[in-house]
Amino acid sequence: MLIKLTKLNKEPFIINCGQIERIEMIPESKIIMMNKDYYVVRESAEEIVAKIIDYNAKIYKWHQKINIEQTGQEDI
């Protein structure tokens, strides 16, 4: 579960969003991971959540497509 974010110095990086514990708004977004590491990023909390939702939707659609190809039926 990877999403692309941007550090304050404009350096892009990819983070495993499945390991995010919480996001603090300080006013930048501070992402605290489950292991207590943290990252301060340029994106707002709303943008981060939207990226996670978009990623999960793409995975769901990909899974649904594979299921249709294998079984000929859509998930209900």
Number of C-alpha atoms within 10 A of each C-alpha: 12 15 15 13 20 15 14 14 8 10 10 13 12 11 16 12 18 12 15 16 14 13 20 13 11 8 9 15 21 19 23 17 18 12 9 11 10 15 15 18 21 19 16 16 19 11 13 20 14 12 17 19 12 13 15 14 12 12 13 12 11 12 13 15 15 13 14 13 11 9 9 10 11 11 10 3
